[in-house]
Amino acid sequence: MWVKDNRNTSTAGYRGLLLQARSVGGDTPVGMWLAPPTHTKRVQCSAANDTITHSEAENLKNEKTVYQWKATGNHMKIRFVYV
């Protein structure tokens, strides 16, 4: 999954985020996030490692920051939620 900032300025990028994968129509996070990129961390909302967020808002992230997510359980339609 890539989160990309499409602004064409020297300030493009983002400092904070919260990522979850959810079943379509569901409110509970599913799957798990793997090794978090620099300046991010995994947290638990419903289960271990089901959410990823920033650990340092001072450090700018960009489209080169890659987040790895692993499905658990049966195949399902999912949606990624980011704030």
Residue pairs with C-beta under 8 A, 6 or more apart in sequence:
1 19
1 66
1 67
1 68
1 69
1 80
2 63
2 66
2 67
3 14
3 17
3 19
3 61
3 63
3 65
3 67
3 82
4 62
4 63
5 12
5 13
5 14
5 62
5 63
6 12
12 62
13 60
13 61
13 62
14 60
14 61
14 62
15 54
15 57
15 58
15 59
15 60
15 61
16 53
16 54
16 57
17 40
17 52
17 53
17 54
17 61
17 82
17 83
18 51
18 52
18 53
18 81
18 82
18 83
19 33
19 51
19 52
19 53
19 67
19 80
19 81
19 82
20 29
20 45
20 50
20 51
20 80
20 81
20 82
21 29
21 30
21 31
21 69
21 71
21 78
21 79
21 80
21 81
22 28
22 29
22 30
22 78
22 79
22 80
22 81
23 30
23 76
23 77
23 78
23 79
24 76
24 77
24 78
24 79
28 46
29 45
29 46
29 47
29 50
29 51
30 50
30 71
30 72
30 73
30 76
30 78
31 50
31 69
31 70
31 71
31 72
31 78
32 42
32 47
32 48
32 49
32 50
32 69
32 70
32 72
33 42
33 49
33 50
33 51
33 52
33 67
33 68
33 69
33 70
34 68
34 69
34 70
35 68
36 42
36 52
36 55
36 67
37 61
37 65
37 66
37 67
38 59
39 54
39 55
39 56
39 59
39 61
40 52
40 53
40 54
40 55
40 61
40 65
40 67
41 52
41 53
41 54
41 55
42 48
42 49
42 51
42 52
43 49
43 51
43 52
43 53
44 50
44 51
45 51
52 67
54 61
69 80
71 78
